[in-house]
């Protein structure tokens, strides 16, 4: 099941993301995307993965952006997205 939410992207940022897509289409990329929506979805999934998997490469993104909470819970590996269940 896919949950759809609407987000607002600054028009200047959106323009840059569109340009990135053009570059992928013109010159190739190891991970090319065909739309801004696909690119944003990938970036957000990477942030979510970095949040729940402290040892993953994606965690470096969060650390560099200052998005790791200063609490023990944010340093625990979780297999599922969202608030940890009592069985984890």
C-alpha positions as CSV (number, residue, x, y, z in Angstrom):
1,X,0.0,0.0,0.0
2,X,1.3,3.4,-0.9
3,X,0.3,6.4,1.2
4,X,0.3,9.7,-0.8
5,X,1.0,13.0,0.9
6,X,1.5,16.3,-0.8
7,X,4.6,18.4,0.0
8,X,5.6,21.8,-1.1
9,X,9.0,22.3,-2.7
10,X,10.5,25.7,-3.2
11,X,10.2,26.6,-6.9
12,X,14.0,27.2,-7.1
13,X,14.7,23.9,-5.6
14,X,12.2,22.2,-7.9
15,X,13.8,23.8,-10.9
16,X,17.2,22.4,-9.8
17,X,15.7,18.9,-9.4
18,X,14.2,19.1,-12.8
19,X,17.6,20.0,-14.2
20,X,19.1,17.0,-12.4
21,X,16.6,14.8,-14.2
22,X,17.5,16.3,-17.5
23,X,21.2,15.6,-16.8
24,X,20.4,12.0,-16.0
25,X,18.4,11.6,-19.2
26,X,21.1,13.3,-21.4
27,X,24.2,11.8,-19.8
28,X,23.2,8.8,-17.8
29,X,23.6,8.1,-14.1
30,X,24.2,5.0,-11.9
31,X,20.7,5.7,-10.5
32,X,18.8,7.7,-13.0
33,X,15.3,9.0,-12.3
34,X,12.6,9.9,-14.8
35,X,10.7,12.5,-12.6
36,X,11.2,14.8,-9.7
37,X,8.7,12.8,-7.8
38,X,10.8,9.6,-8.2
39,X,14.0,11.4,-7.2
40,X,12.4,13.0,-4.1
41,X,10.9,9.6,-3.2
42,X,14.3,8.0,-3.3
43,X,15.9,10.7,-1.2
44,X,13.2,10.5,1.4
45,X,13.4,6.7,1.5
46,X,17.2,7.1,2.0
47,X,16.6,9.4,4.9
48,X,14.1,7.0,6.5
49,X,16.5,4.1,6.1
50,X,19.3,6.1,7.7
51,X,17.0,6.9,10.6
52,X,16.3,3.2,11.4
53,X,19.6,1.7,10.4
54,X,22.5,3.4,12.2
55,X,25.2,1.3,10.4
56,X,23.8,2.0,6.9
57,X,25.4,4.3,4.4
58,X,22.3,6.4,4.5
59,X,22.9,7.3,8.2
60,X,25.8,9.5,7.0
61,X,23.3,11.7,5.3
62,X,21.4,12.3,8.5
63,X,24.6,12.9,10.5
64,X,25.9,15.4,8.0
65,X,22.6,17.3,8.0
66,X,22.3,17.2,11.8
67,X,19.2,15.0,11.7
68,X,20.1,12.4,14.3
69,X,18.2,12.9,17.6
70,X,20.3,13.0,20.7
71,X,18.8,10.0,22.4
72,X,19.6,6.3,22.7
73,X,16.6,5.2,20.7
74,X,17.9,6.8,17.5
75,X,21.0,4.7,17.7
76,X,19.2,1.4,17.8
77,X,18.7,-0.7,14.6
78,X,15.1,-1.2,13.7
79,X,13.9,-3.7,11.0
80,X,10.6,-1.8,10.5
81,X,9.7,1.8,9.7
82,X,8.0,4.0,12.3
83,X,7.9,3.8,16.1
84,X,9.4,0.6,17.4
85,X,7.0,-2.1,18.4
86,X,7.3,-3.8,21.7
87,X,8.6,-6.9,20.0
88,X,11.6,-5.3,18.5
